[in-house]
Every structure is written in C-alpha cells, then in structure tokens.
Amino acid sequence: MSLQVQFDQAVEDVKNLKETPANDILLEIYALYKQATVGDCNTPQPGMLDFKGKAKWESWKHKAGTSQDKAKQDYVNRVKSLVDSVGLKE
C-alpha cells in the first residue's frame, strides 16, 4: 500500500476514533497533517489573544524542515497507535 493511500486512510480514521485524544495529541496530529499537506509553516503567527490558533501555529512551526513524506509516515504511525489504543467507532 502506498504512503499516500495509508495517509488518506489515517485521515479518515482520525475522524472516527471512539474517543477524542488529549489536546497535546491533537496538536501533534494537526502539525503533522499540515506539514504533510502544505510543508513548512507559511502563515503569520496569530495574535496573542488567539490561544488556540497560536498553539496550532507553534506546533506546526516546530515541524519545519521535516519532509512531507516523513510527516505523512509520522502521521500514519501516530494515528495507527491511537486506533490501536482507543479503537474506531462502529
């Protein structure tokens, strides 16, 4: 199975987890997704009062320099471990 097919499946799987992951895990998944699909962070930093946006931006910014294929593989691995631990909705 190609990396792109695995990645696309992981994107669908993360939407169907039985439980919502903790915020730090959600930020990691978000950052890996953005790095895999867009590449290095290319948006200006959100304002100080946009706490959620700033956390997401910082998480993505920390992935700078990671290749898109590596980010896809890391995303697939992270989602697979979540599916193994919490399972998918029926």
N, CA, C and O atoms as a CHARMM CRD file, in Angstrom:
* protein
*
  360
    1    1 MET  N      0.85500  -1.18200   0.00000 PROA 1      0.00000
    2    1 MET  CA     0.00000   0.00000   0.00000 PROA 1      0.00000
    3    1 MET  C      0.90000   1.24400   0.00000 PROA 1      0.00000
    4    1 MET  O      1.83400   1.34200   0.79700 PROA 1      0.00000
    5    2 SER  N      0.61600   2.17000  -0.88200 PROA 2      0.00000
    6    2 SER  CA     1.45400   3.37000  -0.98600 PROA 2      0.00000
    7    2 SER  C      1.28200   4.26500   0.25300 PROA 2      0.00000
    8    2 SER  O      0.27900   4.19300   0.96400 PROA 2      0.00000
    9    3 LEU  N      2.27800   5.09400   0.47600 PROA 3      0.00000
   10    3 LEU  CA     2.23800   6.01400   1.61400 PROA 3      0.00000
   11    3 LEU  C      1.03400   6.94500   1.51900 PROA 3      0.00000
   12    3 LEU  O      0.39500   7.22900   2.53200 PROA 3      0.00000
   13    4 GLN  N      0.71500   7.42800   0.30900 PROA 4      0.00000
   14    4 GLN  CA    -0.42400   8.33500   0.14300 PROA 4      0.00000
   15    4 GLN  C     -1.73500   7.64000   0.51000 PROA 4      0.00000
   16    4 GLN  O     -2.59500   8.24800   1.14700 PROA 4      0.00000
   17    5 VAL  N     -1.89700   6.38100   0.11800 PROA 5      0.00000
   18    5 VAL  CA    -3.11300   5.63100   0.45200 PROA 5      0.00000
   19    5 VAL  C     -3.19900   5.43300   1.97100 PROA 5      0.00000
   20    5 VAL  O     -4.27000   5.58500   2.55900 PROA 5      0.00000
   21    6 GLN  N     -2.07700   5.09500   2.60000 PROA 6      0.00000
   22    6 GLN  CA    -2.05500   4.93800   4.06100 PROA 6      0.00000
   23    6 GLN  C     -2.39300   6.25000   4.74400 PROA 6      0.00000
   24    6 GLN  O     -3.14200   6.27300   5.72100 PROA 6      0.00000
   25    7 PHE  N     -1.84200   7.34500   4.22900 PROA 7      0.00000
   26    7 PHE  CA    -2.10000   8.66700   4.79700 PROA 7      0.00000
   27    7 PHE  C     -3.58000   9.02400   4.68000 PROA 7      0.00000
   28    7 PHE  O     -4.19600   9.47300   5.64700 PROA 7      0.00000
   29    8 ASP  N     -4.14300   8.82300   3.49600 PROA 8      0.00000
   30    8 ASP  CA    -5.56500   9.12000   3.28800 PROA 8      0.00000
   31    8 ASP  C     -6.44700   8.29500   4.22100 PROA 8      0.00000
   32    8 ASP  O     -7.44100   8.80400   4.73900 PROA 8      0.00000
   33    9 GLN  N     -6.09700   7.03800   4.44100 PROA 9      0.00000
   34    9 GLN  CA    -6.84800   6.18200   5.35700 PROA 9      0.00000
   35    9 GLN  C     -6.72800   6.68800   6.79000 PROA 9      0.00000
   36    9 GLN  O     -7.70600   6.69700   7.53800 PROA 9      0.00000
   37   10 ALA  N     -5.52700   7.10700   7.16600 PROA 10     0.00000
   38   10 ALA  CA    -5.30900   7.63300   8.51800 PROA 10     0.00000
   39   10 ALA  C     -6.11500   8.91000   8.74700 PROA 10     0.00000
   40   10 ALA  O     -6.62700   9.13200   9.84400 PROA 10     0.00000
   41   11 VAL  N     -6.22900   9.75400   7.71000 PROA 11     0.00000
   42   11 VAL  CA    -7.02700  10.98500   7.81600 PROA 11     0.00000
   43   11 VAL  C     -8.48300  10.62200   8.10900 PROA 11     0.00000
   44   11 VAL  O     -9.12800  11.27400   8.93000 PROA 11     0.00000
   45   12 GLU  N     -8.99900   9.59700   7.45200 PROA 12     0.00000
   46   12 GLU  CA   -10.37400   9.15500   7.70800 PROA 12     0.00000
   47   12 GLU  C    -10.49500   8.50500   9.09500 PROA 12     0.00000
   48   12 GLU  O    -11.46600   8.74100   9.81400 PROA 12     0.00000
   49   13 ASP  N     -9.50800   7.69400   9.45900 PROA 13     0.00000
   50   13 ASP  CA    -9.54700   7.00900  10.75300 PROA 13     0.00000
   51   13 ASP  C     -9.56900   7.98100  11.91800 PROA 13     0.00000
   52   13 ASP  O    -10.27700   7.76000  12.90100 PROA 13     0.00000
   53   14 VAL  N     -8.79800   9.05600  11.81700 PROA 14     0.00000
   54   14 VAL  CA    -8.71600  10.00100  12.94300 PROA 14     0.00000
   55   14 VAL  C    -10.06600  10.67300  13.18600 PROA 14     0.00000
   56   14 VAL  O    -10.35200  11.09900  14.30500 PROA 14     0.00000
   57   15 LYS  N    -10.89200  10.76900  12.15500 PROA 15     0.00000
   58   15 LYS  CA   -12.23100  11.35600  12.30300 PROA 15     0.00000
   59   15 LYS  C    -13.19600  10.39600  12.98600 PROA 15     0.00000
   60   15 LYS  O    -14.26100  10.80700  13.44800 PROA 15     0.00000
   61   16 ASN  N    -12.82800   9.12300  13.05000 PROA 16     0.00000
   62   16 ASN  CA   -13.73800   8.10500  13.57200 PROA 16     0.00000
   63   16 ASN  C    -13.22900   7.41400  14.82600 PROA 16     0.00000
   64   16 ASN  O    -13.64600   6.29600  15.12700 PROA 16     0.00000
   65   17 LEU  N    -12.34100   8.05800  15.55500 PROA 17     0.00000
   66   17 LEU  CA   -11.86100   7.48800  16.80700 PROA 17     0.00000
   67   17 LEU  C    -12.99900   7.44700  17.82400 PROA 17     0.00000
   68   17 LEU  O    -13.85900   8.32700  17.84100 PROA 17     0.00000
   69   18 LYS  N    -12.99400   6.42600  18.66500 PROA 18     0.00000
   70   18 LYS  CA   -14.03800   6.31300  19.69200 PROA 18     0.00000
   71   18 LYS  C    -13.97200   7.44700  20.70400 PROA 18     0.00000
   72   18 LYS  O    -14.99800   7.88500  21.22600 PROA 18     0.00000
   73   19 GLU  N    -12.76400   7.91900  20.97700 PROA 19     0.00000
   74   19 GLU  CA   -12.57300   8.98400  21.96200 PROA 19     0.00000
   75   19 GLU  C    -11.77200  10.11400  21.33400 PROA 19     0.00000
   76   19 GLU  O    -10.93700   9.88400  20.45900 PROA 19     0.00000
   77   20 THR  N    -12.03000  11.32500  21.78000 PROA 20     0.00000
   78   20 THR  CA   -11.23300  12.46300  21.33600 PROA 20     0.00000
   79   20 THR  C     -9.91400  12.44700  22.07900 PROA 20     0.00000
   80   20 THR  O     -9.90000  12.39900  23.30900 PROA 20     0.00000
   81   21 PRO  N     -8.80400  12.48600  21.35600 PROA 21     0.00000
   82   21 PRO  CA    -7.49400  12.48200  22.02200 PROA 21     0.00000
   83   21 PRO  C     -7.27300  13.74800  22.84300 PROA 21     0.00000
   84   21 PRO  O     -7.98300  14.74100  22.68200 PROA 21     0.00000
   85   22 ALA  N     -6.28100  13.69700  23.72200 PROA 22     0.00000
   86   22 ALA  CA    -5.90400  14.85000  24.53400 PROA 22     0.00000
   87   22 ALA  C     -5.42100  15.97900  23.61800 PROA 22     0.00000
   88   22 ALA  O     -5.01300  15.74100  22.48200 PROA 22     0.00000
   89   23 ASN  N     -5.47300  17.19700  24.12800 PROA 23     0.00000
   90   23 ASN  CA    -5.10700  18.37000  23.32800 PROA 23     0.00000
   91   23 ASN  C     -3.69200  18.29800  22.75900 PROA 23     0.00000
   92   23 ASN  O     -3.46900  18.69500  21.61500 PROA 23     0.00000
   93   24 ASP  N     -2.72200  17.79400  23.54700 PROA 24     0.00000
   94   24 ASP  CA    -1.35100  17.73300  23.04200 PROA 24     0.00000
   95   24 ASP  C     -1.24000  16.76200  21.86600 PROA 24     0.00000
   96   24 ASP  O     -0.46200  16.99300  20.94000 PROA 24     0.00000
   97   25 ILE  N     -2.01200  15.68700  21.90000 PROA 25     0.00000
   98   25 ILE  CA    -2.01800  14.72400  20.79700 PROA 25     0.00000
   99   25 ILE  C     -2.71200  15.33200  19.58500 PROA 25     0.00000
  100   25 ILE  O     -2.25700  15.15400  18.45500 PROA 25     0.00000
  101   26 LEU  N     -3.80800  16.04400  19.81000 PROA 26     0.00000
  102   26 LEU  CA    -4.49900  16.72200  18.70800 PROA 26     0.00000
  103   26 LEU  C     -3.58000  17.74200  18.02300 PROA 26     0.00000
  104   26 LEU  O     -3.58600  17.85900  16.79700 PROA 26     0.00000
  105   27 LEU  N     -2.80200  18.47000  18.80800 PROA 27     0.00000
  106   27 LEU  CA    -1.87100  19.44600  18.23600 PROA 27     0.00000
  107   27 LEU  C     -0.80000  18.74800  17.40200 PROA 27     0.00000
  108   27 LEU  O     -0.43100  19.22700  16.33000 PROA 27     0.00000
  109   28 GLU  N     -0.30700  17.62300  17.89300 PROA 28     0.00000
  110   28 GLU  CA     0.70800  16.87100  17.15600 PROA 28     0.00000
  111   28 GLU  C      0.14200  16.36800  15.82600 PROA 28     0.00000
  112   28 GLU  O      0.78900  16.47600  14.78400 PROA 28     0.00000
  113   29 ILE  N     -1.06700  15.81800  15.87600 PROA 29     0.00000
  114   29 ILE  CA    -1.71000  15.31300  14.66500 PROA 29     0.00000
  115   29 ILE  C     -1.94900  16.45200  13.67600 PROA 29     0.00000
  116   29 ILE  O     -1.70700  16.30300  12.47900 PROA 29     0.00000
  117   30 TYR  N     -2.42200  17.58600  14.18200 PROA 30     0.00000
  118   30 TYR  CA    -2.64500  18.76000  13.32900 PROA 30     0.00000
  119   30 TYR  C     -1.34600  19.18300  12.64900 PROA 30     0.00000
  120   30 TYR  O     -1.31300  19.40000  11.43800 PROA 30     0.00000
  121   31 ALA  N     -0.27700  19.29800  13.43800 PROA 31     0.00000
  122   31 ALA  CA     1.00800  19.74900  12.90000 PROA 31     0.00000
  123   31 ALA  C      1.54200  18.78400  11.84700 PROA 31     0.00000
  124   31 ALA  O      2.05600  19.21400  10.81400 PROA 31     0.00000
  125   32 LEU  N      1.42400  17.49700  12.10100 PROA 32     0.00000
  126   32 LEU  CA     1.88700  16.51200  11.12200 PROA 32     0.00000
  127   32 LEU  C      1.05200  16.58300   9.84900 PROA 32     0.00000
  128   32 LEU  O      1.59000  16.47500   8.74700 PROA 32     0.00000
  129   33 TYR  N     -0.25100  16.76300   9.99500 PROA 33     0.00000
  130   33 TYR  CA    -1.12500  16.87200   8.82700 PROA 33     0.00000
  131   33 TYR  C     -0.74000  18.08700   7.98200 PROA 33     0.00000
  132   33 TYR  O     -0.59400  17.98200   6.76500 PROA 33     0.00000
  133   34 LYS  N     -0.57800  19.23900   8.63400 PROA 34     0.00000
  134   34 LYS  CA    -0.23500  20.45900   7.90600 PROA 34     0.00000
  135   34 LYS  C      1.13500  20.32600   7.24500 PROA 34     0.00000
  136   34 LYS  O      1.31300  20.75500   6.10500 PROA 34     0.00000
  137   35 GLN  N      2.10200  19.73900   7.94600 PROA 35     0.00000
  138   35 GLN  CA     3.43700  19.56900   7.38000 PROA 35     0.00000
  139   35 GLN  C      3.38400  18.61800   6.17800 PROA 35     0.00000
  140   35 GLN  O      4.07800  18.82200   5.18100 PROA 35     0.00000
  141   36 ALA  N      2.55200  17.58100   6.28900 PROA 36     0.00000
  142   36 ALA  CA     2.43700  16.59000   5.21500 PROA 36     0.00000
  143   36 ALA  C      1.73500  17.15500   3.98700 PROA 36     0.00000
  144   36 ALA  O      2.07400  16.79600   2.85900 PROA 36     0.00000
  145   37 THR  N      0.76200  18.03100   4.19600 PROA 37     0.00000
  146   37 THR  CA    -0.03900  18.50800   3.07500 PROA 37     0.00000
  147   37 THR  C      0.41400  19.86300   2.52600 PROA 37     0.00000
  148   37 THR  O      0.22600  20.13900   1.34200 PROA 37     0.00000
  149   38 VAL  N      1.00700  20.70700   3.36900 PROA 38     0.00000
  150   38 VAL  CA     1.40000  22.04800   2.94600 PROA 38     0.00000
  151   38 VAL  C      2.91900  22.20300   2.90600 PROA 38     0.00000
  152   38 VAL  O      3.45700  22.87600   2.02600 PROA 38     0.00000
  153   39 GLY  N      3.60400  21.57900   3.86100 PROA 39     0.00000
  154   39 GLY  CA     5.03500  21.79200   4.02200 PROA 39     0.00000
  155   39 GLY  C      5.26800  22.71300   5.20700 PROA 39     0.00000
  156   39 GLY  O      4.42700  22.82400   6.09900 PROA 39     0.00000
  157   40 ASP  N      6.41600  23.37000   5.20600 PROA 40     0.00000
  158   40 ASP  CA     6.75400  24.25800   6.32800 PROA 40     0.00000
  159   40 ASP  C      5.69500  25.34600   6.50200 PROA 40     0.00000
  160   40 ASP  O      5.07700  25.79900   5.53900 PROA 40     0.00000
  161   41 CYS  N      5.50500  25.74800   7.75400 PROA 41     0.00000
  162   41 CYS  CA     4.52100  26.76400   8.12000 PROA 41     0.00000
  163   41 CYS  C      4.73800  28.02100   7.26400 PROA 41     0.00000
  164   41 CYS  O      5.84500  28.55400   7.19100 PROA 41     0.00000
  165   42 ASN  N      3.67100  28.47400   6.63000 PROA 42     0.00000
  166   42 ASN  CA     3.76700  29.60800   5.71600 PROA 42     0.00000
  167   42 ASN  C      2.76300  30.70600   6.03200 PROA 42     0.00000
  168   42 ASN  O      2.44800  31.52900   5.17200 PROA 42     0.00000
  169   43 THR  N      2.26300  30.72100   7.25200 PROA 43     0.00000
  170   43 THR  CA     1.28300  31.72600   7.64400 PROA 43     0.00000
  171   43 THR  C      1.84800  32.57400   8.78000 PROA 43     0.00000
  172   43 THR  O      2.68000  32.09600   9.55000 PROA 43     0.00000
  173   44 PRO  N      1.40800  33.82200   8.89300 PROA 44     0.00000
  174   44 PRO  CA     1.89600  34.65300  10.00100 PROA 44     0.00000
  175   44 PRO  C      1.38100  34.13700  11.34600 PROA 44     0.00000
  176   44 PRO  O      0.31400  33.53000  11.43500 PROA 44     0.00000
  177   45 GLN  N      2.16600  34.39700  12.37600 PROA 45     0.00000
  178   45 GLN  CA     1.78400  33.96600  13.71900 PROA 45     0.00000
  179   45 GLN  C      0.50900  34.67800  14.14800 PROA 45     0.00000
  180   45 GLN  O      0.39300  35.89400  13.99100 PROA 45     0.00000
  181   46 PRO  N     -0.46400  33.91600  14.69800 PROA 46     0.00000
  182   46 PRO  CA    -1.70800  34.54200  15.19000 PROA 46     0.00000
  183   46 PRO  C     -1.42600  35.48400  16.36100 PROA 46     0.00000
  184   46 PRO  O     -0.37300  35.41700  16.99600 PROA 46     0.00000
  185   47 GLY  N     -2.37600  36.34700  16.62400 PROA 47     0.00000
  186   47 GLY  CA    -2.24100  37.29400  17.72600 PROA 47     0.00000
  187   47 GLY  C     -2.20200  36.61900  19.08600 PROA 47     0.00000
  188   47 GLY  O     -2.56800  35.45200  19.22800 PROA 47     0.00000
  189   48 MET  N     -1.75700  37.36600  20.07600 PROA 48     0.00000
  190   48 MET  CA    -1.58000  36.82700  21.42900 PROA 48     0.00000
  191   48 MET  C     -2.88500  36.32200  22.03900 PROA 48     0.00000
  192   48 MET  O     -2.86000  35.40100  22.85500 PROA 48     0.00000
  193   49 LEU  N     -4.00300  36.89300  21.67000 PROA 49     0.00000
  194   49 LEU  CA    -5.27200  36.50600  22.28300 PROA 49     0.00000
  195   49 LEU  C     -5.93300  35.32200  21.58400 PROA 49     0.00000
  196   49 LEU  O     -6.94000  34.80200  22.06400 PROA 49     0.00000
  197   50 ASP  N     -5.37800  34.89900  20.46300 PROA 50     0.00000
  198   50 ASP  CA    -5.88700  33.72400  19.75600 PROA 50     0.00000
  199   50 ASP  C     -5.11300  32.49900  20.26900 PROA 50     0.00000
  200   50 ASP  O     -4.20700  31.99600  19.60400 PROA 50     0.00000
  201   51 PHE  N     -5.48800  32.04100  21.45100 PROA 51     0.00000
  202   51 PHE  CA    -4.73200  30.98000  22.12100 PROA 51     0.00000
  203   51 PHE  C     -4.73200  29.67800  21.33100 PROA 51     0.00000
  204   51 PHE  O     -3.69400  29.02900  21.19800 PROA 51     0.00000
  205   52 LYS  N     -5.87600  29.30100  20.81400 PROA 52     0.00000
  206   52 LYS  CA    -5.97200  28.05300  20.05400 PROA 52     0.00000
  207   52 LYS  C     -5.16900  28.15800  18.75100 PROA 52     0.00000
  208   52 LYS  O     -4.39200  27.26300  18.41800 PROA 52     0.00000
  209   53 GLY  N     -5.36200  29.23900  18.03500 PROA 53     0.00000
  210   53 GLY  CA    -4.62900  29.44500  16.79000 PROA 53     0.00000
  211   53 GLY  C     -3.12800  29.49600  17.00600 PROA 53     0.00000
  212   53 GLY  O     -2.35600  28.95300  16.21500 PROA 53     0.00000
  213   54 LYS  N     -2.72100  30.15200  18.08200 PROA 54     0.00000
  214   54 LYS  CA    -1.29200  30.26900  18.38300 PROA 54     0.00000
  215   54 LYS  C     -0.70000  28.90700  18.72400 PROA 54     0.00000
  216   54 LYS  O      0.41100  28.59700  18.29500 PROA 54     0.00000
  217   55 ALA  N     -1.41800  28.09200  19.48600 PROA 55     0.00000
  218   55 ALA  CA    -0.92600  26.75800  19.83500 PROA 55     0.00000
  219   55 ALA  C     -0.77600  25.89700  18.58000 PROA 55     0.00000
  220   55 ALA  O      0.21100  25.17600  18.42900 PROA 55     0.00000
  221   56 LYS  N     -1.75800  25.97800  17.68400 PROA 56     0.00000
  222   56 LYS  CA    -1.70200  25.20700  16.44300 PROA 56     0.00000
  223   56 LYS  C     -0.54000  25.68800  15.57200 PROA 56     0.00000
  224   56 LYS  O      0.19000  24.87600  15.00300 PROA 56     0.00000
  225   57 TRP  N     -0.37400  26.99600  15.47100 PROA 57     0.00000
  226   57 TRP  CA     0.69700  27.57200  14.66300 PROA 57     0.00000
  227   57 TRP  C      2.06700  27.14700  15.20300 PROA 57     0.00000
  228   57 TRP  O      2.94500  26.75200  14.43700 PROA 57     0.00000
  229   58 GLU  N      2.24100  27.23200  16.52400 PROA 58     0.00000
  230   58 GLU  CA     3.52500  26.86900  17.12700 PROA 58     0.00000
  231   58 GLU  C      3.82800  25.38500  16.92900 PROA 58     0.00000
  232   58 GLU  O      4.96900  25.00600  16.66500 PROA 58     0.00000
  233   59 SER  N      2.81300  24.56500  17.05600 PROA 59     0.00000
  234   59 SER  CA     3.00200  23.12500  16.86300 PROA 59     0.00000
  235   59 SER  C      3.45200  22.82800  15.43800 PROA 59     0.00000
  236   59 SER  O      4.37000  22.03800  15.22200 PROA 59     0.00000
  237   60 TRP  N      2.80500  23.46300  14.47100 PROA 60     0.00000
  238   60 TRP  CA     3.17400  23.27600  13.06500 PROA 60     0.00000
  239   60 TRP  C      4.57000  23.83500  12.80200 PROA 60     0.00000
  240   60 TRP  O      5.36300  23.21500  12.09300 PROA 60     0.00000
  241   61 LYS  N      4.87300  25.00300  13.36800 PROA 61     0.00000
  242   61 LYS  CA     6.16900  25.66100  13.16300 PROA 61     0.00000
  243   61 LYS  C      7.31400  24.76300  13.64200 PROA 61     0.00000
  244   61 LYS  O      8.39700  24.77200  13.05800 PROA 61     0.00000
  245   62 HSD  N      7.07400  23.98900  14.70400 PROA 62     0.00000
  246   62 HSD  CA     8.11000  23.08600  15.23500 PROA 62     0.00000
  247   62 HSD  C      8.42100  21.92600  14.29000 PROA 62     0.00000
  248   62 HSD  O      9.43600  21.25000  14.46100 PROA 62     0.00000
  249   63 LYS  N      7.57900  21.69000  13.31300 PROA 63     0.00000
  250   63 LYS  CA     7.81100  20.61700  12.33500 PROA 63     0.00000
  251   63 LYS  C      8.60900  21.10900  11.13400 PROA 63     0.00000
  252   63 LYS  O      8.88300  20.32900  10.22200 PROA 63     0.00000
  253   64 ALA  N      8.98600  22.38100  11.11300 PROA 64     0.00000
  254   64 ALA  CA     9.72700  22.95400   9.98700 PROA 64     0.00000
  255   64 ALA  C     10.96300  22.11600   9.67300 PROA 64     0.00000
  256   64 ALA  O     11.69400  21.68500  10.56500 PROA 64     0.00000
  257   65 GLY  N     11.16800  21.90100   8.37900 PROA 65     0.00000
  258   65 GLY  CA    12.31900  21.11700   7.94100 PROA 65     0.00000
  259   65 GLY  C     12.03300  19.63500   7.77500 PROA 65     0.00000
  260   65 GLY  O     12.83100  18.90800   7.18300 PROA 65     0.00000
  261   66 THR  N     10.89400  19.18100   8.29600 PROA 66     0.00000
  262   66 THR  CA    10.50000  17.78500   8.14100 PROA 66     0.00000
  263   66 THR  C      9.94200  17.60700   6.73500 PROA 66     0.00000
  264   66 THR  O      9.08900  18.38300   6.30400 PROA 66     0.00000
  265   67 SER  N     10.41400  16.59700   6.02100 PROA 67     0.00000
  266   67 SER  CA     9.91100  16.37900   4.65700 PROA 67     0.00000
  267   67 SER  C      8.43500  15.98700   4.71400 PROA 67     0.00000
  268   67 SER  O      7.95400  15.47800   5.72600 PROA 67     0.00000
  269   68 GLN  N      7.73100  16.23100   3.61900 PROA 68     0.00000
  270   68 GLN  CA     6.31300  15.90400   3.57900 PROA 68     0.00000
  271   68 GLN  C      6.10100  14.39000   3.68800 PROA 68     0.00000
  272   68 GLN  O      5.15100  13.95000   4.33500 PROA 68     0.00000
  273   69 ASP  N      6.96300  13.59500   3.07400 PROA 69     0.00000
  274   69 ASP  CA     6.83000  12.13800   3.18100 PROA 69     0.00000
  275   69 ASP  C      7.06700  11.65600   4.60600 PROA 69     0.00000
  276   69 ASP  O      6.36500  10.76500   5.08500 PROA 69     0.00000
  277   70 LYS  N      8.05500  12.24100   5.28900 PROA 70     0.00000
  278   70 LYS  CA     8.31900  11.86800   6.69200 PROA 70     0.00000
  279   70 LYS  C      7.12600  12.26100   7.55900 PROA 70     0.00000
  280   70 LYS  O      6.71900  11.49900   8.43700 PROA 70     0.00000
  281   71 ALA  N      6.56900  13.43300   7.32100 PROA 71     0.00000
  282   71 ALA  CA     5.40700  13.88100   8.08800 PROA 71     0.00000
  283   71 ALA  C      4.21800  12.95200   7.84100 PROA 71     0.00000
  284   71 ALA  O      3.48400  12.62800   8.77500 PROA 71     0.00000
  285   72 LYS  N      4.02100  12.52000   6.58800 PROA 72     0.00000
  286   72 LYS  CA     2.93900  11.57900   6.29000 PROA 72     0.00000
  287   72 LYS  C      3.13700  10.27300   7.03200 PROA 72     0.00000
  288   72 LYS  O      2.19100   9.73900   7.61100 PROA 72     0.00000
  289   73 GLN  N      4.36100   9.75000   7.02200 PROA 73     0.00000
  290   73 GLN  CA     4.63800   8.49000   7.71200 PROA 73     0.00000
  291   73 GLN  C      4.43800   8.63900   9.21300 PROA 73     0.00000
  292   73 GLN  O      3.86300   7.75700   9.85000 PROA 73     0.00000
  293   74 ASP  N      4.90800   9.74900   9.78800 PROA 74     0.00000
  294   74 ASP  CA     4.72000  10.00500  11.21900 PROA 74     0.00000
  295   74 ASP  C      3.23800  10.12000  11.56000 PROA 74     0.00000
  296   74 ASP  O      2.79900   9.63400  12.60200 PROA 74     0.00000
  297   75 TYR  N      2.47200  10.75800  10.68800 PROA 75     0.00000
  298   75 TYR  CA     1.02600  10.90000  10.88000 PROA 75     0.00000
  299   75 TYR  C      0.36400   9.52200  10.87600 PROA 75     0.00000
  300   75 TYR  O     -0.43300   9.20300  11.75800 PROA 75     0.00000
  301   76 VAL  N      0.70000   8.71800   9.88100 PROA 76     0.00000
  302   76 VAL  CA     0.14000   7.36200   9.77800 PROA 76     0.00000
  303   76 VAL  C      0.46100   6.56900  11.04200 PROA 76     0.00000
  304   76 VAL  O     -0.41800   5.91800  11.60500 PROA 76     0.00000
  305   77 ASN  N      1.71200   6.62100  11.48700 PROA 77     0.00000
  306   77 ASN  CA     2.12300   5.87300  12.68200 PROA 77     0.00000
  307   77 ASN  C      1.38900   6.36100  13.92500 PROA 77     0.00000
  308   77 ASN  O      0.96500   5.55500  14.75200 PROA 77     0.00000
  309   78 ARG  N      1.23800   7.67400  14.06000 PROA 78     0.00000
  310   78 ARG  CA     0.57800   8.23800  15.24600 PROA 78     0.00000
  311   78 ARG  C     -0.89900   7.85300  15.27700 PROA 78     0.00000
  312   78 ARG  O     -1.42400   7.47000  16.32300 PROA 78     0.00000
  313   79 VAL  N     -1.56200   7.95500  14.13700 PROA 79     0.00000
  314   79 VAL  CA    -2.98500   7.60700  14.08200 PROA 79     0.00000
  315   79 VAL  C     -3.16700   6.11100  14.31100 PROA 79     0.00000
  316   79 VAL  O     -4.10600   5.69700  14.99000 PROA 79     0.00000
  317   80 LYS  N     -2.27900   5.30500  13.75300 PROA 80     0.00000
  318   80 LYS  CA    -2.35800   3.85200  13.95500 PROA 80     0.00000
  319   80 LYS  C     -2.25400   3.51400  15.44500 PROA 80     0.00000
  320   80 LYS  O     -2.98200   2.65200  15.93700 PROA 80     0.00000
  321   81 SER  N     -1.35800   4.18700  16.16000 PROA 81     0.00000
  322   81 SER  CA    -1.23900   3.91400  17.60200 PROA 81     0.00000
  323   81 SER  C     -2.48700   4.36400  18.35000 PROA 81     0.00000
  324   81 SER  O     -2.88300   3.72700  19.32600 PROA 81     0.00000
  325   82 LEU  N     -3.11200   5.45200  17.90600 PROA 82     0.00000
  326   82 LEU  CA    -4.35800   5.90000  18.53600 PROA 82     0.00000
  327   82 LEU  C     -5.48500   4.89900  18.27400 PROA 82     0.00000
  328   82 LEU  O     -6.25500   4.57400  19.17800 PROA 82     0.00000
  329   83 VAL  N     -5.57700   4.41700  17.04500 PROA 83     0.00000
  330   83 VAL  CA    -6.61400   3.43700  16.70500 PROA 83     0.00000
  331   83 VAL  C     -6.41200   2.17300  17.53700 PROA 83     0.00000
  332   83 VAL  O     -7.37800   1.58700  18.02600 PROA 83     0.00000
  333   84 ASP  N     -5.15000   1.75400  17.69800 PROA 84     0.00000
  334   84 ASP  CA    -4.87000   0.55900  18.49600 PROA 84     0.00000
  335   84 ASP  C     -5.25500   0.75600  19.96800 PROA 84     0.00000
  336   84 ASP  O     -5.70000  -0.18400  20.62700 PROA 84     0.00000
  337   85 SER  N     -5.08200   1.98100  20.47700 PROA 85     0.00000
  338   85 SER  CA    -5.34300   2.20800  21.90500 PROA 85     0.00000
  339   85 SER  C     -6.81700   2.51600  22.21900 PROA 85     0.00000
  340   85 SER  O     -7.32800   2.06800  23.24500 PROA 85     0.00000
  341   86 VAL  N     -7.50000   3.26800  21.35700 PROA 86     0.00000
  342   86 VAL  CA    -8.89800   3.62600  21.65600 PROA 86     0.00000
  343   86 VAL  C     -9.91500   3.00100  20.72600 PROA 86     0.00000
  344   86 VAL  O    -11.08900   2.89800  21.08300 PROA 86     0.00000
  345   87 GLY  N     -9.50200   2.58600  19.55600 PROA 87     0.00000
  346   87 GLY  CA   -10.40900   1.95200  18.60200 PROA 87     0.00000
  347   87 GLY  C    -11.19100   2.95800  17.77200 PROA 87     0.00000
  348   87 GLY  O    -11.12900   4.16700  17.99800 PROA 87     0.00000
  349   88 LEU  N    -11.92500   2.42600  16.81200 PROA 88     0.00000
  350   88 LEU  CA   -12.75600   3.23800  15.93300 PROA 88     0.00000
  351   88 LEU  C    -14.21700   3.06300  16.26500 PROA 88     0.00000
  352   88 LEU  O    -14.61400   2.03300  16.81200 PROA 88     0.00000
  353   89 LYS  N    -15.03500   4.07300  15.93600 PROA 89     0.00000
  354   89 LYS  CA   -16.48200   3.95800  16.10500 PROA 89     0.00000
  355   89 LYS  C    -16.99100   2.83800  15.20900 PROA 89     0.00000
  356   89 LYS  O    -16.42400   2.54800  14.15600 PROA 89     0.00000
  357   90 GLU  N    -18.05800   2.22900  15.64900 PROA 90     0.00000
  358   90 GLU  CA   -18.64800   1.12300  14.87400 PROA 90     0.00000
  359   90 GLU  C    -19.21800   1.60700  13.57300 PROA 90     0.00000
  360   90 GLU  O    -19.75200   0.81200  12.79900 PROA 90     0.00000
